Amino acid sequence: MKNRGDSVDCDILVVGGGIAGLSLASALAGRTGVLVVEAEPTLGFHTSSRSARQLIPSYGPAVIQELTVRTLALIRALEVHLPEPVLTARSFLLVGSEETVRDRASGHMHPVTPAQMMALAPELKPEHFPAAGLDTTSVGCDTDALMEYHRRRILDRGGRILTGSPVRSARYEAGGEQFGRWVTEAGEQHITSRVVVNAAGAWADELAALYSVRKRGLQPYRRTAAIVDVEHPLPADAPMVADADETFYYRADGNRVLVSPSESVPSEPMDARPHAEDVAALVDLVNSVTTLGITGVVKSWTGLRTQTADGLPVVGYDDVVPGFFWLAGQGGYGFQTSSGMAEIAAAMLQGEQPKKAVIEALSPTRAGL
C-alpha cells in the first residue's frame, strides 16, 4: 500500500467498518494491500454495535446455518490469541405453539417437553407456550472483543483503517483487463484500488449507485432492543428465549435483561432510533407472558438489519461493473456468519474457488436480485 499525502494506492478498498468489512479486511491483511474506510467517526457505529450478541446455528436458512458453524470454528481458532474467550456457552430456547416451533426448528435444535422448558426457563408462563425447542450449540459472543481483534489484526498486518471518511465520488479508469483501477474520493482521501468491496450495510445500495452499479433491492429493517431492570433476574447460565412468532426475545445481561420486540419494519438507511411506544408495548408483552417483572428501562436502541428479497446475503463480484465486489445484506446474521463469509470472500478476491453451492446461493447474479 502506497501513501502520497492525501492519496492512497491499495489493492482492495473495503467500504464499511462494521463486522462484515472488518472480518474481510482482517482475512486479507498481510496477503494484499487492504484499506477500510468508514463514514462514521467510529467503527461498528450502526448495526454492529447494536447486536444481540448471540450466535445461533439453528437460526436462518441452510446456507446461513452452514456459515454460522464455520464462523464458530474460526472464532474458536482465533480465541487462542486472546486473553479472554470471545464465545461463552448460552443455549437458545425457542417457544411457541407446536406448529410455529416445528416450522422454525432445524437440525441444530431438538424438541423439549413442557416440563423441560420450565426447568430451563421457569420465568415463562406455560399456558402461552405449549411447545419448545432447544439449541445447545448456541453461544453468547463478546462482539466488542471480536471487532477489536479484527481491527488490531488489520493494522498489525499492514492494512489501514480510515474513519470519518464517507465516500463522496467514484470513477473507474479502464486500462485493459489487468490495469483498470477504481478512483474513490472518501473523506479527504483520494484512493486508487483494483477492487472496491461494498460492505456498507444499510447503505449498500446507495453506495452501489455511487459506483454506477445496479442496486440489488437491499432493504433495511428496524430492530429495537432494550436493557431493563427486573424484579427477578435471570441466572447467568439461563438460555436466550425467543418466541417462534418473532414477537420478542430476551436474555440475561448481568442482573438486568436484554429484551427485543423482534420487529422487522422497513426503514430508510439512517442512524435509527427507538420508538418509545414500541419499547412500552414490549415491556407490557414480556410482563404478560413471563414472571420477570420488568420495572424500568435502563436504555434502548435500534439497529437496521439489511436484507435482500430472498433473505440471503450478497457476496461476489458484480456481473457488469468490473472490480466491484458485494459483501452486503447480512440481515440479522451479521456476527454469526461474519468469519465464514469473510473466508469465502477473501478466497474469491484472491482468485480461489470456494464451495460452489455457497457461492451460487449468495451470488449477486442469482435469480430475483
Buried (B, 14 or more C-beta within 10 A) or exposed (E): BEEEEEEBBBBBBBBBBBBBBBBBBBBBBBBBBBBBBBBBEEBBBBBBBBBBBBBBBBBBBEBBBBBBBBBBEBBEEBBEEBEEBBBEEBBBBBBBBEEBBEEBBBEBBEBBEBEEBBEBBBBBEBEEBEBBBBBBBBBBBBBBBBBBBBBEBBBEBEBBBBBEBBBEEBEBEEEEEEEEBBBBBBBEBBBBBBBBBBBBBBBBBBBBEBBEBBEBBBBBBBBBBBBBBBEEBBEEEBBBBBBBEBBBBBBBBEEBBBBBBBBBBEBEBEEBEBBEEBBEBBBEBBBEBBEBBBEEBEEBBBBBBBBBEBEBBBBBBBEEBEBBBBBBBBBBBBBBBBBBBBBBBBBBBEEEEBEEEBBEBBBBBBEEB
